[in-house]
């Protein structure tokens, strides 16, 4: 069933509590290095304040484990949001406590308040701390979930708070970002335009077992890259040198190869080196022929071209995980070629979805973020959607 969104409600004169995902990367000085998650939340915030509502935002940042950590304060995120909105943004020093309650009471229409990192409070992870949940639920008239990156987690601000607000007769809806994420990912899996191609990279087969198993039922091709390819190669009896492999997952890899048949497409060559460095001695070898002392760091050029050809002819593309060490030339070549092919497929009318995490970082770094249909803000959440899992945090929100 479709969920109500903030567009279905009138926020005029109301206080709206929005769970956003401002878990953004920062350098050692606390400077935000990628503000995409903040920018993606702006349409929902704008919809509230431009229609006379008061917006209170809450988010986590990092893993402070229930302790206050100045290095993980949301102050930089609040400052950046203020710059994007071109208006002052107030920061409360707690989450549902005295300071946020006082600042919420004096908030005027069109103003924005950001609560401090929800994970500073032990009640966030605990999930059922009655005082913590009530403190947040008391702040507002409407709850909005616009934090796709944490939709797969039932932490207090994601589940118990909206549940409490609904028990009090208050509305709980999705924001524009979550609405868009679910639409793209669920439609891609539920009713894909064919051929349906999945591109899976990353380090471990074990991280993607459920995804591969689910996608084998519905995809036409699954292209394997990244270090996980070496576990498959070793399972086929190949030589992987010093490459990263999961020795304890070889039988699983064999089973997936058997189940996948022609759908599961593996690299035919590998770009490897004798050290994890751009300056190392490098060579391209056939898949399964990596010498001792060398490790695979990228798919080879023949694989990249083969994958690009399959991708360019696709109707739907989902990409999760880079093809190699994209941060370190020349081992970014495979990821570059695949990114270019995904952009070309988009131009040809394909629906192309980048599944968050390192894939999103890669496509952004390579300059293709605005040349695909959708870049997800949630790596773990998008993976769980591709596994076919339902999200309790979304299911409990108001139906249209």
Buried (B, 14 or more C-beta within 10 A) or exposed (E): EEBBBBBEBEBEEBBBBBBBBBBBEBEEEEEBEBBBBBBBBBBBBBBBBEBEBBBBBBBBBBEBEEEBBEEBBBBBBBBBBBEBBEEEBBBBBBBBBEBBBEBBEEBEBBBBBBBBBBBBBEBBBBBEBEEBBBBBBBBBBBBBBBBBBBBBBBBBBBBBBBBBBBEEEBBBBBBBBBBBBBEBBEBBBEEBBEBBBBBBBBBBBBBBBBBBBBBBEBBBBBBBBBBBBBBBBBBBEBBBBBBBBBEEBBEBBEBBBEEBEEBBBBBBBBBBBBBEEBEBEBBBBEBBBBBEEBBBBBBBBBBBBBBBEBBBBBBBBBBBBBBBBBEBEBBBBBBBBBBBBBBBBBEEEBBBBBBBBBBBBBBBBBEBBEBBBBBBBBBBBBBBBBBBEEBBBBEBBBEE
